[in-house]
Amino acid sequence: MSECILEVRHLSKSFGSHEVLRDIDFTVRSGDVTSIIGASGSGKSTLLRCINLLETPSGGSILYHGQDILSGALSEHSYRARVGMVFQSFNLFSNMSVLDNCCVGQVKVLKRERQEARERSLHYLDQVGMLPYVNARPRQLSGGQKQRVAIARALAMDPEVLLFDEPTSALDPEMVGEVLAVMRQLAEGGMTMLVVTHEMAFARDVSSHAVFMSDGVICEEGKPEELFGNPKQERTREFLSRFL
């Protein structure tokens, strides 16, 4: 069995009296592509933000190679360098070129030399098909191009796991395919990925594991062919019937 990278145990998150996540348990192993599906408001993005420490969980634990990251045993910067995130709104620096967007985190956080950061950035920009645009500013790019730059930037940090928070939801329909193609390529290359998505075909065909969330809890999880082909829970069947 492949190595366990992340373990989420009894995770909860509340905003005031509103409980968004309740008793969440799951495991991410090396090479897994885990898709988290569910209706808007079911807690999917909040879960991802808790895993990346952009939100502080109200309870439970998140173990990274057995270390509870909520205990402060590992610095947030060190942890986030290993568990990267790609956002739905790209989060590129508008005043920097594509190349500088990909270099800045490596230099500031990983303390890489500028030349090494540049070489790694060029490698990953080439991988996502954005090498011709290294000197462009984000405003000169389409949504799909911005998201591919964001993926290259995340990859250049050498993450062990990549978290994707609805990476295609801000894109025009014709640009969705180019981003999903890059993600499929990463999955085929063995990248460990945790993907919050409304793209059911990706979740069914590319994932190794699928998780269905509803009302802040995990209702059902398992192999995609089982969850999509023979869901056990009524809520899962009802949700999937709207998409498939």
Summary of the structure (lengths in Angstrom):
residues: 244
radius of gyration: 17.8
end to end distance: 31.8
largest distance: 54.8
contacts: 790
relative contact order: 0.17
helix: 41%
strand: 26%
